[in-house]
Amino acid sequence: MSLAEHVAYKTRQQAELLERLRANPRVELIRVAGPVQCSISQTVQGVYSKQDVPELPVEGCSRPGGCICTYEPVLKEIYP
C-alpha cells in the first residue's frame, strides 16, 4: 500500500469513527490522542465537544507511516 493509499484509508477510518462517536448518546465529549513525540499531534490533542473536533489524520504530520492520532470517547455514563 502506498503512502497516499494509507492516508486515504486512515482518513476514511477516522471519519467513520468520528461519525459513530457523534451519533452515540452516551458520548459526551471526544478526546483526540496522539503520540507525545509528535509535535504536530500535540497541537490538536485535547478534549472537544462533538461539534468542534478537528479532522484526523492531522494535516502536515511528518511521522513515517503517517498520522496515528485517534479519537477516544468521553462517556456521560459507563453503565445503563
N, CA, C and O of each residue as an XYZ file, in Angstrom:
320
protein
N       0.854     -1.170      0.000
C       0.000      0.000      0.000
C       0.904      1.239      0.000
O       1.824      1.351      0.811
N       0.631      2.150     -0.908
C       1.422      3.378     -0.976
C       1.035      4.304      0.179
O       0.009      4.105      0.830
N       1.859      5.303      0.419
C       1.581      6.254      1.486
C       0.273      6.995      1.209
O      -0.509      7.230      2.130
N       0.030      7.362     -0.042
C      -1.210      8.064     -0.394
C      -2.428      7.179     -0.135
O      -3.451      7.660      0.351
N      -2.325      5.896     -0.456
C      -3.425      4.959     -0.188
C      -3.638      4.791      1.316
O      -4.772      4.706      1.788
N      -2.541      4.746      2.055
C      -2.633      4.611      3.508
C      -3.308      5.838      4.123
O      -4.157      5.698      5.004
N      -2.944      7.020      3.673
C      -3.548      8.253      4.189
C      -5.042      8.278      3.858
O      -5.855      8.660      4.699
N      -5.406      7.876      2.649
C      -6.818      7.835      2.260
C      -7.583      6.837      3.127
O      -8.704      7.113      3.553
N      -6.981      5.685      3.387
C      -7.605      4.674      4.252
C      -7.798      5.209      5.665
O      -8.881      5.074      6.234
N      -6.752      5.819      6.240
C      -6.838      6.367      7.592
C      -7.870      7.495      7.671
O      -8.573      7.622      8.673
N      -7.962      8.302      6.630
C      -8.948      9.386      6.602
C     -10.359      8.813      6.656
O     -11.190      9.286      7.432
N     -10.639      7.798      5.839
C     -11.964      7.149      5.859
C     -12.228      6.500      7.216
O     -13.318      6.641      7.771
N     -11.245      5.798      7.742
C     -11.387      5.103      9.012
C     -11.697      6.092     10.140
O     -12.602      5.851     10.939
N     -10.966      7.185     10.212
C     -11.180      8.176     11.268
C     -12.521      8.890     11.090
O     -13.184      9.202     12.079
N     -12.931      9.153      9.844
C     -14.224      9.803      9.595
C     -15.373      8.901     10.050
O     -16.349      9.385     10.623
N     -15.263      7.599      9.801
C     -16.296      6.649     10.240
C     -16.348      6.569     11.764
O     -17.433      6.534     12.344
N     -15.199      6.539     12.409
C     -15.148      6.501     13.873
C     -15.766      7.765     14.456
O     -16.557      7.687     15.396
N     -15.420      8.916     13.916
C     -15.957     10.177     14.407
C     -17.481     10.220     14.237
O     -18.187     10.696     15.127
N     -17.981      9.736     13.124
C     -19.423      9.695     12.886
C     -20.124      8.835     13.936
O     -21.166      9.224     14.464
N     -19.550      7.660     14.242
C     -20.139      6.774     15.260
C     -20.117      7.424     16.645
O     -21.094      7.332     17.389
N     -19.015      8.075     16.988
C     -18.924      8.730     18.297
C     -19.927      9.872     18.413
O     -20.556     10.041     19.458
N     -20.079     10.653     17.357
C     -21.046     11.754     17.384
C     -22.481     11.251     17.513
O     -23.313     11.904     18.142
N     -22.771     10.103     16.926
C     -24.130      9.552     16.950
C     -24.464      8.857     18.268
O     -25.639      8.636     18.562
N     -23.471      8.516     19.053
C     -23.683      7.771     20.288
C     -24.113      8.730     21.410
O     -23.348      9.622     21.779
N     -25.323      8.560     21.954
C     -25.789      9.473     23.001
C     -25.018      9.354     24.316
O     -25.072     10.266     25.141
N     -24.311      8.260     24.523
C     -23.532      8.089     25.758
C     -22.200      8.832     25.715
O     -21.557      9.019     26.748
N     -21.787      9.254     24.522
C     -20.537     10.003     24.375
C     -20.837     11.480     24.575
O     -21.609     12.079     23.826
N     -20.219     12.053     25.593
C     -20.446     13.471     25.911
C     -19.442     14.369     25.187
O     -19.808     15.403     24.629
N     -18.172     13.960     25.205
C     -17.092     14.716     24.582
C     -16.205     13.736     23.816
O     -16.319     12.522     23.987
N     -15.321     14.270     22.973
C     -14.402     13.419     22.216
C     -12.986     13.918     22.446
O     -12.685     15.101     22.288
N     -12.129     12.983     22.823
C     -10.716     13.302     23.073
C      -9.903     12.932     21.846
O     -10.111     11.872     21.254
N      -8.983     13.797     21.465
C      -8.023     13.493     20.403
C      -6.715     13.141     21.097
O      -6.180     13.928     21.877
N      -6.212     11.955     20.805
C      -4.972     11.470     21.424
C      -3.941     11.176     20.340
O      -4.275     10.721     19.246
N      -2.694     11.446     20.669
C      -1.601     11.177     19.737
C      -0.316     10.941     20.497
O      -0.273     11.121     21.714
N       0.734     10.539     19.798
C       2.000     10.250     20.467
C       2.672     11.517     20.989
O       2.628     12.568     20.350
N       3.285     11.400     22.143
C       3.962     12.529     22.784
C       5.122     13.030     21.918
O       5.431     14.222     21.930
N       5.751     12.145     21.182
C       6.926     12.515     20.389
C       6.579     13.346     19.158
O       7.476     13.899     18.521
N       5.305     13.446     18.813
C       4.894     14.152     17.592
C       4.468     15.580     17.924
O       3.460     15.788     18.600
N       5.225     16.553     17.456
C       4.903     17.946     17.755
C       3.606     18.391     17.082
O       2.896     19.241     17.619
N       3.293     17.837     15.927
C       2.045     18.183     15.233
C       0.846     17.666     16.025
O      -0.148     18.378     16.171
N       0.926     16.436     16.538
C      -0.207     15.888     17.293
C      -0.429     16.665     18.584
O      -1.558     16.756     19.066
N       0.625     17.220     19.141
C       0.493     17.996     20.372
C      -0.365     19.243     20.154
O      -0.959     19.759     21.101
N      -0.433     19.726     18.924
C      -1.222     20.926     18.645
C      -2.722     20.642     18.623
O      -3.522     21.564     18.782
N      -3.119     19.378     18.427
C      -4.553     19.056     18.360
C      -5.033     18.200     19.529
O      -6.238     18.012     19.699
N      -4.117     17.684     20.328
C      -4.536     16.856     21.454
C      -5.401     17.649     22.410
O      -5.146     18.824     22.674
N      -6.431     16.989     22.927
C      -7.301     17.646     23.881
C      -8.685     17.044     23.848
O      -8.931     16.056     23.156
N      -9.587     17.644     24.599
C     -10.968     17.181     24.688
C     -11.854     18.237     24.034
O     -11.735     19.428     24.318
N     -12.745     17.779     23.152
C     -13.570     18.676     22.355
C     -15.043     18.304     22.470
O     -15.389     17.160     22.766
N     -15.901     19.291     22.230
C     -17.325     18.984     22.081
C     -17.477     18.209     20.767
O     -16.589     18.242     19.915
N     -18.582     17.528     20.614
C     -18.796     16.717     19.412
C     -18.740     17.554     18.135
O     -18.346     17.050     17.083
N     -19.126     18.812     18.218
C     -19.155     19.670     17.039
C     -17.804     20.278     16.691
O     -17.577     20.664     15.545
N     -16.907     20.368     17.664
C     -15.649     21.090     17.470
C     -14.421     20.211     17.283
O     -13.297     20.712     17.330
N     -14.607     18.931     17.076
C     -13.475     18.003     16.964
C     -12.728     18.231     15.643
O     -13.362     18.299     14.590
N     -11.399     18.350     15.677
C     -10.639     18.502     14.434
C     -10.616     17.194     13.644
O     -10.743     16.108     14.208
N     -10.455     17.321     12.348
C     -10.401     16.139     11.487
C      -9.048     15.451     11.617
O      -8.008     16.097     11.752
N      -9.092     14.138     11.573
C      -7.895     13.307     11.549
C      -7.878     12.528     10.245
O      -8.942     12.250      9.692
N      -6.718     12.170      9.741
C      -5.378     12.402     10.276
C      -4.992     13.879     10.197
O      -5.523     14.642      9.389
N      -4.055     14.250     11.060
C      -3.613     15.635     11.156
C      -2.823     16.003      9.903
O      -1.862     15.328      9.532
N      -3.252     17.090      9.260
C      -2.548     17.552      8.069
C      -1.164     18.051      8.456
O      -1.011     18.777      9.438
N      -0.175     17.665      7.696
C       1.187     18.104      7.972
C       1.970     17.155      8.849
O       3.131     17.417      9.164
N       1.354     16.052      9.250
C       2.061     15.083     10.083
C       3.246     14.517      9.303
O       3.109     14.113      8.148
N       4.389     14.495      9.941
C       5.600     14.012      9.270
C       6.038     12.650      9.795
O       7.136     12.193      9.478
N       5.199     11.998     10.590
C       5.546     10.687     11.131
C       5.698      9.687      9.988
O       4.820      9.593      9.129
N       6.798      8.942      9.968
C       6.927      7.891      8.949
C       5.760      6.907      9.080
O       5.491      6.393     10.166
N       5.086      6.657      7.985
C       3.925      5.775      8.027
C       2.625      6.531      8.230
O       1.547      5.939      8.169
N       2.713      7.826      8.468
C       1.512      8.639      8.586
C       1.047      8.845     10.014
O       1.603      8.287     10.959
N       0.024      9.652     10.143
C      -0.536     10.056     11.429
C      -1.180      8.866     12.152
O      -1.897      8.070     11.545
N      -0.911      8.762     13.453
C      -1.552      7.712     14.252
C      -2.412      8.295     15.375
O      -2.763      7.592     16.323
N      -2.750      9.581     15.262
C      -3.676     10.172     16.226
C      -5.020      9.454     16.112
O      -5.350      8.885     15.071
N      -5.779      9.490     17.190
C      -7.072      8.806     17.174
C      -8.073      9.548     18.053
O      -7.716     10.405     18.862
N      -9.344      9.183     17.862
C     -10.425      9.718     18.681
C     -10.713      8.747     19.817
O     -10.661      7.531     19.634
N     -11.018      9.292     20.994
C     -11.410      8.473     22.146
C     -12.666      9.084     22.754
O     -12.737     10.303     22.906
N     -13.651      8.277     23.103
C     -14.875      8.815     23.689
C     -14.688      9.209     25.154
O     -13.940      8.571     25.895
N     -15.382     10.266     25.551
C     -15.512     10.641     26.954
C     -16.996     10.411     27.255
O     -17.857     11.124     26.739
N     -17.287      9.414     28.090
C     -18.662      8.970     28.297
C     -19.384      9.737     29.397
O     -18.783     10.147     30.390
N     -20.703      9.925     29.195
C     -21.576     10.502     30.223
C     -21.805      9.488     31.322
O     -21.765      9.808     32.510
N     -22.047      8.250     30.897
C     -22.305      7.162     31.840
C     -21.603      5.918     31.321
O     -21.467      5.720     30.113
N     -21.168      5.098     32.239
C     -20.445      3.899     31.846
C     -21.408      2.718     31.685
O     -21.272      1.919     30.758
N     -22.361      2.619     32.581
C     -23.319      1.512     32.516
C     -24.724      2.086     32.461
O     -25.001      3.132     33.047
N     -25.625      1.384     31.741
C     -27.008      1.866     31.679
C     -27.719      1.795     33.013
O     -28.888      2.167     33.109
